[in-house]
Amino acid sequence: MTRRAFQPPRAVFALAGAVVALVAPGRAWGEESAAGGGVPPAPPTVAEARSAAEEVRYVPAEFAAKVEPPGGESGKAAARPERVSFPSPVTSPHESNNRAYFLHYAPEKESKTLIFVLPFHGSQNTLVEGLFARRFVRAGWHAAIMPLAYQYDRAPAETASGALFLTDDLAQTRANWRQSLLDVQRAKWWLAKERGIEHFGVFGISLGASAGAALFAIDPAFEAGAFLVPAGEVEELIWNSPYGKKIKATLLQREYTWERLQRECRPLNPSTVAPLARARAARMFMIAAKDDEVVPRATSERLHAALGAPRLLWLPGTHAGSLALVGRYLPALVDHFEKAFAAGPPKAAPGVEGGEEF
């Protein structure tokens, strides 16, 4: 069976230094979503969120990691990160994908704080993610660029980065999502044990932002999170986004309906586990695009509500154009992490899911 892969506009994302945003007026995505997808999903309950979180929560176990030092001059780790690879806790059909890794950027001065940087779906290299990682290092924190399943050289030979992550094989897509979340949590456990990191944050772009929101929800040890153009529901990307039209066409041939797609995607949706983060809403920062051509506006709004209405910045322009506007929000992004880390770890409160807000 030939799988149809979800293909976002990778080439535009690569223009991280562009000075002009790609603006697409168009009609409101919320209107298109209602017309194209039928009834929107019911808001997730806390009980449902807890159940879904248990499926993607990492159980610590010893493993052997391979550390490749950055090389070069001392004090240059921000430019030459070390690479730490390890066996994924999930076995996929492709050997290249079964070894996870992250690129660790270290600040010159001692720090016990690290921010994971999770790539956008079709990212081919660290050009974009490195921009954010190096800015976090300049702020005095460690940073770790962490490819998700089938990204970068985790993809099989002759396969584009990310091409096998979201396809019309929904069972494998769910497995890819679960593997990605478990890989990041395993990396987090190793960094705490072997590098003495005590405070963690997560920042993601597009697919990475969706994964970051889910990770922040299921793991209350994350003290800060920021999500750039995330999606709350996978079915919206397939059914109501032009970039999922090939997958949708294949599913329609299999007699899929909107309702069936919703049921099958719901367990892996960031919006489903999002209620676990509501009490920590002040520790999150969400950035969305007004004329997003990939992520329907309705799903951004539902994710925002499910997370407890954290700070939300609407950018003019498109999904890809959000990176051309990095100068508008990067200072606010760094300020957000500074304030969240300065507040210290969330304090657990009886009966309050995910701890207290600060």
Secondary structure, DSSP 8 states (H G I E B T S, - for coil): ----B----HHHHT-TT-SS------S-HHHHHHHHH-S------HHHHHHHHHTT---------EEE---SSTT-TTTS-EEEEEE-SS--S-GGGGEEEEEEE--SS---EEEEEE--TT--SSHHHHHHHHHHHHTT-EEEE---TT-GGGS-TTS-TTTTTSBS-HHHHHHHHHHHHHHHHHHHHHHHHHS---EEEEEEETHHHHHHHHHHHH-TTEEEEEEES--S-HHHHHHSSGGGHHHHHHHHHTT--HHHHHHHHGGG-HHHHGGGGGGGGGGEEEEEETT-SSS-HHHHHHHHHHTT--EEEEESS-TGGGGTTHHHHHHHHHHHHHHHHHT-S---BTTBTT----
